[in-house]
Amino acid sequence: MPIVSVFFGITIRMYFGDHPPPHIHAAYQGQAALISIETGKVLRGSLRSRALRLVQEWIMIHRSPILANWERCEALEPLERIPGLDDE
């Protein structure tokens, strides 16, 4: 599963050909969650509250390129890296 961003120890991944709705896989310190790109809500799993807030902020800032990567995943095309919150 390709890594699309890493920031503050949080790793963001996306699966090729993954199931709807559009989402990301976020992992931090042994916890993992599927998070909706559209709403920022946790679909499955859990993250510490601070890590979740950071991921939700990252999604809000980068929603368009994240959705573009989702479309690339569906088309089995290479993904693009997206800057993390600590890269800006």
C-alpha positions as CSV (number, residue, x, y, z in Angstrom):
1,M,0.0,0.0,0.0
2,P,1.6,3.3,-1.1
3,I,2.5,5.9,1.4
4,V,1.1,9.3,0.2
5,S,2.2,11.4,3.2
6,V,4.0,11.3,6.5
7,F,3.8,14.0,9.1
8,F,4.4,14.2,12.9
9,G,4.8,10.4,12.9
10,I,1.5,9.8,11.2
11,T,1.6,7.7,8.1
12,I,-1.1,8.1,5.4
13,R,-1.6,5.3,2.9
14,M,-4.0,4.5,0.1
15,Y,-4.8,1.1,-1.4
16,F,-5.1,0.5,-5.2
17,G,-8.6,-0.6,-6.1
18,D,-9.9,0.0,-2.6
19,H,-13.7,0.0,-1.7
20,P,-15.8,3.1,-1.6
21,P,-16.4,5.6,0.0
22,P,-13.2,7.4,-0.8
23,H,-10.9,7.2,2.3
24,I,-7.4,7.1,3.5
25,H,-5.6,4.7,5.9
26,A,-3.9,6.6,8.8
27,A,-1.5,5.0,11.3
28,Y,0.1,6.4,14.4
29,Q,1.8,4.7,17.3
30,G,0.3,1.3,16.7
31,Q,-3.2,2.6,16.1
32,A,-4.9,2.7,12.6
33,A,-8.0,4.1,11.1
34,L,-9.9,4.5,7.8
35,I,-10.9,8.1,7.5
36,S,-13.4,9.5,4.9
37,I,-11.8,12.0,2.5
38,E,-15.2,13.8,2.1
39,T,-16.1,14.2,5.8
40,G,-12.9,13.5,7.8
41,K,-14.8,11.1,10.0
42,V,-13.4,7.8,11.1
43,L,-15.0,4.9,9.2
44,R,-13.2,2.1,11.1
45,G,-10.5,1.8,13.7
46,S,-9.2,4.6,15.9
47,L,-6.5,7.1,16.4
48,R,-5.5,9.2,19.4
49,S,-7.5,12.4,19.5
50,R,-4.5,14.7,18.7
51,A,-3.4,12.5,15.7
52,L,-7.0,12.4,14.4
53,R,-7.3,16.2,14.6
54,L,-4.0,16.5,12.6
55,V,-5.2,14.1,10.0
56,Q,-8.6,15.9,9.7
57,E,-6.7,19.2,9.3
58,W,-4.5,17.6,6.6
59,I,-7.5,16.3,4.7
60,M,-9.2,19.7,4.9
61,I,-6.1,21.5,3.5
62,H,-5.4,18.9,0.8
63,R,-8.8,17.4,-0.1
64,S,-8.5,18.0,-3.9
65,P,-5.1,16.3,-4.3
66,I,-6.2,13.5,-2.0
67,L,-9.3,12.9,-4.1
68,A,-7.1,13.0,-7.2
69,N,-5.0,10.2,-5.7
70,W,-8.2,8.2,-4.9
71,E,-9.1,8.4,-8.6
72,R,-5.5,7.3,-9.5
73,C,-6.0,4.4,-7.1
74,E,-9.2,3.4,-8.9
75,A,-7.4,3.6,-12.3
76,L,-4.3,1.7,-10.9
77,E,-2.1,4.7,-11.7
78,P,0.9,5.8,-9.7
79,L,0.1,8.1,-6.7
80,E,1.6,11.4,-6.0
81,R,3.1,12.4,-2.6
82,I,1.1,15.1,-0.8
83,P,3.0,17.4,1.6
84,G,2.4,16.8,5.3
85,L,1.5,19.4,7.8
86,D,5.1,19.7,8.9
87,D,6.3,20.3,5.3
88,E,4.3,23.6,4.9
